[in-house]
Amino acid sequence: MTSVGVGLALLAFFIVTNVGELLVWIGAALFIALGLDPVVRRLELSHVPRPAGIAVVVSILVGVVALFFALLIPTIVTQTSQVLARAPGYAEDFLNSEFFVTLDDQFQVRDRVTAEIDRFLANSDAVGGIFGGVLGVGTVILGSLFGTLVVLVLTLYFLASLPGMKRWAYRLAPRSRRPRVEALAEEITRSVGLYVIGQACVALLNGTFAFVLMSVVDVPFSVLLGFVVALLAFIPLVGGTIAAVLVSLIALTVGWETALLFAVPYIAYLQIEAYFISPRIMHRAVAVPGAVAVIAVIAGGSLLGVLGALIAIPTAAAVMLLLKEVFIARQDDL
């Protein structure tokens, strides 16, 4: 039995390591399906049959994705290629900028920074590892398109079969505990769905504000950077900070005034988002203490990358709900 157990564990490890990308797609599709389920339920309450509601919601989602690929992807590909082609020039402009000259006068760091930049740009593997190379941009986009198609198809199946999947899972619980398990599971899935919708709204607002601000202050590659900012905004707590640093560094290639004109309003917006926008959007979704949220995001990012960081907070909320409703309630009964 020990040998069989070890063999099964090795088989599971082999499967996970070789279909890791597929597992990420499945996780993303399930996450999106849980986010769309509250909308479908709301349509059901309006006397719209569930199949029709699923068709409407998925059609809107497909339309948004198709519009995104049709309008933004060509611009993003072009601007990404321009970034790769102009990277050495940007480095030289930064070294000759007034900001860096002032910094070098105080700390004498020019020789060291120049050596590190030259060594990095000379390493084709390093540059290609970040961007995939100019020729690799199209390949990455095609791979993303295929992955998006797979995720959309899986999302459709998960959304259509979600009630049946729940009923099957509830049957695994003892009959005496089944109503309690069903109530907890429904609360968890509702919270996760509302969290996904809320985080999407926050990311959309964040990316739109950053794009408008970059267009006003003339930060280069505003479309590409706006898309990156919106993606980073999906990562709780740290996504906005990473976006602020990234865009500010690119704005420094234009001048320290441009970087300052972007950084100050964007950081101010992040404070407004943290204290006013996110709480109002998320007040019905999840309630996780700040320390737990930070630990969850770091652990999720370490285990599953971006997807792990995205699902970290709703997972932490689900664990906290189970602890509160099961273990703490049981101790109170005792």
BELQUIFEN-V97650 format. One record per residue. N is the residue number from 0. RES is the residue in one letter. PHI is phi in radians with two decimals (NA if undefined). PSI is psi as a letter, one per 30 degrees, with the letter a starting at -180 (999 if undefined). Layout:
n->(N | N)
res->(RES | RES)
phi->(PHI | PHI)
psi->(PSI | PSI)
//
This chain:
n->(0 | 1 | 2 | 3 | 4 | 5 | 6 | 7 | 8 | 9 | 10 | 11 | 12 | 13 | 14 | 15 | 16 | 17 | 18 | 19 | 20 | 21 | 22 | 23 | 24 | 25 | 26 | 27 | 28 | 29 | 30 | 31 | 32 | 33 | 34 | 35 | 36 | 37 | 38 | 39 | 40 | 41 | 42 | 43 | 44 | 45 | 46 | 47 | 48 | 49 | 50 | 51 | 52 | 53 | 54 | 55 | 56 | 57 | 58 | 59 | 60 | 61 | 62 | 63 | 64 | 65 | 66 | 67 | 68 | 69 | 70 | 71 | 72 | 73 | 74 | 75 | 76 | 77 | 78 | 79 | 80 | 81 | 82 | 83 | 84 | 85 | 86 | 87 | 88 | 89 | 90 | 91 | 92 | 93 | 94 | 95 | 96 | 97 | 98 | 99 | 100 | 101 | 102 | 103 | 104 | 105 | 106 | 107 | 108 | 109 | 110 | 111 | 112 | 113 | 114 | 115 | 116 | 117 | 118 | 119 | 120 | 121 | 122 | 123 | 124 | 125 | 126 | 127 | 128 | 129 | 130 | 131 | 132 | 133 | 134 | 135 | 136 | 137 | 138 | 139 | 140 | 141 | 142 | 143 | 144 | 145 | 146 | 147 | 148 | 149 | 150 | 151 | 152 | 153 | 154 | 155 | 156 | 157 | 158 | 159 | 160 | 161 | 162 | 163 | 164 | 165 | 166 | 167 | 168 | 169 | 170 | 171 | 172 | 173 | 174 | 175 | 176 | 177 | 178 | 179 | 180 | 181 | 182 | 183 | 184 | 185 | 186 | 187 | 188 | 189 | 190 | 191 | 192 | 193 | 194 | 195 | 196 | 197 | 198 | 199 | 200 | 201 | 202 | 203 | 204 | 205 | 206 | 207 | 208 | 209 | 210 | 211 | 212 | 213 | 214 | 215 | 216 | 217 | 218 | 219 | 220 | 221 | 222 | 223 | 224 | 225 | 226 | 227 | 228 | 229 | 230 | 231 | 232 | 233 | 234 | 235 | 236 | 237 | 238 | 239 | 240 | 241 | 242 | 243 | 244 | 245 | 246 | 247 | 248 | 249 | 250 | 251 | 252 | 253 | 254 | 255 | 256 | 257 | 258 | 259 | 260 | 261 | 262 | 263 | 264 | 265 | 266 | 267 | 268 | 269 | 270 | 271 | 272 | 273 | 274 | 275 | 276 | 277 | 278 | 279 | 280 | 281 | 282 | 283 | 284 | 285 | 286 | 287 | 288 | 289 | 290 | 291 | 292 | 293 | 294 | 295 | 296 | 297 | 298 | 299 | 300 | 301 | 302 | 303 | 304 | 305 | 306 | 307 | 308 | 309 | 310 | 311 | 312 | 313 | 314 | 315 | 316 | 317 | 318 | 319 | 320 | 321 | 322 | 323 | 324 | 325 | 326 | 327 | 328 | 329 | 330 | 331 | 332 | 333)
res->(M | T | S | V | G | V | G | L | A | L | L | A | F | F | I | V | T | N | V | G | E | L | L | V | W | I | G | A | A | L | F | I | A | L | G | L | D | P | V | V | R | R | L | E | L | S | H | V | P | R | P | A | G | I | A | V | V | V | S | I | L | V | G | V | V | A | L | F | F | A | L | L | I | P | T | I | V | T | Q | T | S | Q | V | L | A | R | A | P | G | Y | A | E | D | F | L | N | S | E | F | F | V | T | L | D | D | Q | F | Q | V | R | D | R | V | T | A | E | I | D | R | F | L | A | N | S | D | A | V | G | G | I | F | G | G | V | L | G | V | G | T | V | I | L | G | S | L | F | G | T | L | V | V | L | V | L | T | L | Y | F | L | A | S | L | P | G | M | K | R | W | A | Y | R | L | A | P | R | S | R | R | P | R | V | E | A | L | A | E | E | I | T | R | S | V | G | L | Y | V | I | G | Q | A | C | V | A | L | L | N | G | T | F | A | F | V | L | M | S | V | V | D | V | P | F | S | V | L | L | G | F | V | V | A | L | L | A | F | I | P | L | V | G | G | T | I | A | A | V | L | V | S | L | I | A | L | T | V | G | W | E | T | A | L | L | F | A | V | P | Y | I | A | Y | L | Q | I | E | A | Y | F | I | S | P | R | I | M | H | R | A | V | A | V | P | G | A | V | A | V | I | A | V | I | A | G | G | S | L | L | G | V | L | G | A | L | I | A | I | P | T | A | A | A | V | M | L | L | L | K | E | V | F | I | A | R | Q | D | D | L)
phi->(NA | -1.11 | -1.10 | -1.11 | -1.07 | -1.12 | -1.09 | -1.13 | -1.13 | -1.13 | -1.11 | -1.11 | -1.12 | -1.12 | -1.12 | -1.11 | -1.23 | -1.69 | -2.15 | -1.05 | -1.13 | -1.13 | -1.12 | -1.12 | -1.09 | -1.11 | -1.09 | -1.12 | -1.13 | -1.15 | -1.10 | -1.17 | -1.08 | -1.14 | -1.27 | -1.48 | -1.06 | -1.05 | -1.17 | -1.11 | -1.12 | -1.09 | -1.16 | -1.11 | -1.14 | -1.58 | 1.18 | -1.72 | -0.98 | -1.04 | -1.01 | -1.17 | -1.10 | -1.10 | -1.07 | -1.14 | -1.14 | -1.16 | -1.09 | -1.11 | -1.10 | -1.09 | -1.09 | -1.12 | -1.12 | -1.11 | -1.12 | -1.10 | -1.16 | -1.28 | -1.70 | -1.70 | -1.05 | -1.00 | -1.15 | -1.13 | -1.07 | -1.08 | -1.22 | -1.12 | -1.08 | -1.14 | -1.07 | -1.11 | -1.20 | -1.72 | -0.97 | -1.04 | -1.16 | -1.13 | -1.08 | -1.16 | -1.08 | -1.14 | -1.15 | -1.67 | -1.24 | -1.09 | -1.07 | -1.26 | -1.07 | -1.10 | -1.12 | -1.19 | -1.08 | -1.56 | -2.10 | 0.89 | -1.98 | -1.09 | -1.07 | -1.16 | -1.14 | -1.07 | -1.11 | -1.17 | -1.15 | -1.09 | -1.17 | -1.18 | -1.17 | -1.31 | -1.58 | -1.12 | -1.15 | -1.17 | -1.15 | -1.16 | -1.17 | -1.47 | -1.86 | 1.41 | 1.39 | -1.07 | -1.26 | -1.41 | -1.09 | -1.08 | -1.10 | -1.09 | -1.13 | -1.11 | -1.10 | -1.15 | -1.11 | -1.12 | -1.07 | -1.10 | -1.08 | -1.08 | -1.10 | -1.12 | -1.13 | -1.11 | -1.06 | -1.05 | -1.14 | -1.11 | -1.14 | -1.25 | -1.79 | -1.06 | -1.05 | -1.14 | -1.09 | -1.13 | -1.08 | -1.12 | -1.17 | -1.15 | -1.18 | -1.28 | -1.44 | -1.01 | -1.02 | -1.19 | -1.73 | -1.08 | -1.06 | -1.18 | -1.09 | -1.10 | -1.12 | -1.15 | -1.12 | -1.13 | -1.15 | -1.16 | -1.13 | -1.10 | -1.12 | -1.11 | -1.08 | -1.15 | -1.14 | -1.07 | -1.10 | -1.11 | -1.16 | -1.14 | -1.11 | -1.09 | -1.13 | -1.11 | -1.11 | -1.10 | -1.12 | -1.14 | -1.09 | -1.12 | -1.10 | -1.09 | -1.12 | -1.12 | -1.17 | -1.23 | -1.63 | 1.13 | -1.36 | -1.16 | 1.02 | -1.15 | -1.16 | -1.07 | -1.20 | -1.10 | -1.12 | -1.12 | -1.07 | -1.10 | -1.13 | -1.14 | -1.15 | -1.19 | -1.45 | -1.13 | 1.24 | -1.79 | -1.09 | -1.11 | -1.14 | -1.08 | -1.10 | -1.08 | -1.16 | -1.08 | -1.19 | -1.12 | -1.13 | -1.19 | -1.14 | -1.12 | -1.18 | -1.52 | 2.80 | -1.18 | -1.13 | -1.11 | -1.08 | -1.20 | -1.13 | -1.45 | -1.11 | -1.11 | -1.13 | -1.22 | -1.13 | -1.08 | -1.10 | -1.05 | -1.19 | -1.10 | -1.11 | -1.20 | -1.78 | -2.18 | -1.30 | -1.05 | -1.04 | -1.26 | -1.36 | -1.67 | -1.13 | -1.75 | -1.68 | -2.24 | -2.26 | -2.18 | -1.02 | -1.02 | -1.10 | -1.13 | -1.10 | -1.08 | -1.09 | -1.13 | -1.13 | -1.12 | -1.15 | -1.13 | -1.13 | -1.21 | -1.45 | -2.21 | 1.25 | -1.11 | -1.06 | -1.10 | -1.15 | -1.18 | -1.59 | -1.12 | -1.19 | -1.09 | -1.14 | -1.08 | -1.11 | -1.13 | -1.10 | -1.11 | -1.12 | -1.11 | -1.06 | -1.22 | -1.49 | -1.85 | -1.28 | -1.17 | -1.13 | -1.17 | -1.14 | -1.14 | -1.15 | -1.25)
psi->(e | e | e | e | e | e | e | e | e | e | e | e | e | e | e | e | f | f | h | e | e | e | e | e | e | e | e | e | e | e | e | e | e | e | e | f | e | e | e | e | e | e | e | e | f | g | h | k | k | e | e | e | e | e | e | e | e | e | e | e | e | e | e | e | e | e | e | e | e | e | e | e | e | e | e | e | e | e | e | e | e | e | e | e | e | g | e | e | e | e | e | e | e | e | f | g | l | e | e | e | e | e | e | e | e | e | f | i | g | e | e | e | e | e | e | e | e | e | e | e | f | f | j | e | e | e | e | f | f | e | f | g | l | e | f | f | e | e | e | e | e | e | e | e | e | e | e | e | e | e | e | e | e | e | e | e | e | e | e | e | g | e | e | e | e | e | e | e | e | f | f | f | l | k | e | f | f | e | e | e | e | e | e | e | e | e | e | e | e | e | e | e | e | e | e | e | e | e | e | e | e | e | e | e | e | e | e | e | e | e | e | e | e | e | e | e | g | h | k | l | h | e | e | e | e | e | e | e | e | e | e | f | f | f | j | l | e | f | e | e | e | e | e | e | e | e | e | e | e | e | f | f | f | e | l | f | e | e | e | e | f | e | e | e | e | e | e | e | e | e | e | e | e | e | f | e | e | e | e | e | e | g | f | g | d | l | j | k | l | e | e | e | e | e | e | e | e | e | e | e | e | e | e | g | b | e | e | e | e | e | g | e | e | e | e | e | e | e | e | e | e | e | e | e | f | d | e | e | e | e | e | e | e | 999)
//
